[in-house]
Amino acid sequence: IIRRSPAVDLVIGPQTYHRLPDVLARVRGGEKIVETDYAIEDKFEHLPQPKRAEVIKRGVTAFLTVQEGCDKFCTFCVVPYTRGSEVSRPVAQIVAEAERLAEAGVREVTLLGQNVNAWPCQALTFWPSSV
């Protein structure tokens, strides 16, 4: 893309958006950057933690990503090419994030993923049966 369009300074994939501020600083310094690899590092560890004031401002609902990507390669879909292979977050990490959201005032959490039916943790119990 950068070779074909000299006006383009940056091409970045969805697996590296947590590094966007650093990448933009490099672009401002004159670099042309292509970062479309699927990083091994966990981008979810870099997300800001919710604050009660932010939750109040946007309401009592929140989205929580449990899975990204898809391995199906349907003829009409670009997800495997743009989001990469299926990657599921560990249950402990998801529960910890849900707890932080609840502590910040969230009362309804919607679990997200490109192909949540492929999420391997669907049979696990999150809460005791007495709840």
DAURDA-V72450 format. One record per residue. RES is the residue in three letters. SS is DSSP state (H for helix, E for strand, C for the rest). Layout:
RES:SS ; RES:SS
//
This chain:
ILE:C ; ILE:C ; ARG:C ; ARG:C ; SER:C ; PRO:C ; ALA:C ; VAL:C ; ASP:C ; LEU:E ; VAL:E ; ILE:E ; GLY:C ; PRO:H ; GLN:H ; THR:H ; TYR:H ; HIS:H ; ARG:H ; LEU:H ; PRO:H ; ASP:H ; VAL:H ; LEU:H ; ALA:H ; ARG:H ; VAL:H ; ARG:H ; GLY:C ; GLY:C ; GLU:C ; LYS:C ; ILE:E ; VAL:E ; GLU:E ; THR:C ; ASP:C ; TYR:C ; ALA:C ; ILE:C ; GLU:C ; ASP:C ; LYS:H ; PHE:H ; GLU:H ; HIS:H ; LEU:C ; PRO:C ; GLN:C ; PRO:C ; LYS:C ; ARG:H ; ALA:H ; GLU:H ; VAL:H ; ILE:H ; LYS:H ; ARG:H ; GLY:C ; VAL:C ; THR:E ; ALA:E ; PHE:E ; LEU:E ; THR:E ; VAL:C ; GLN:E ; GLU:E ; GLY:C ; CYS:C ; ASP:C ; LYS:C ; PHE:C ; CYS:C ; THR:C ; PHE:C ; CYS:C ; VAL:C ; VAL:H ; PRO:H ; TYR:H ; THR:H ; ARG:C ; GLY:C ; SER:C ; GLU:C ; VAL:E ; SER:E ; ARG:C ; PRO:C ; VAL:H ; ALA:H ; GLN:H ; ILE:H ; VAL:H ; ALA:H ; GLU:H ; ALA:H ; GLU:H ; ARG:H ; LEU:H ; ALA:H ; GLU:H ; ALA:C ; GLY:C ; VAL:C ; ARG:C ; GLU:E ; VAL:E ; THR:E ; LEU:E ; LEU:E ; GLY:C ; GLN:C ; ASN:C ; VAL:H ; ASN:H ; ALA:H ; TRP:C ; PRO:C ; CYS:C ; GLN:C ; ALA:C ; LEU:C ; THR:C ; PHE:C ; TRP:C ; PRO:C ; SER:C ; SER:C ; VAL:C
//
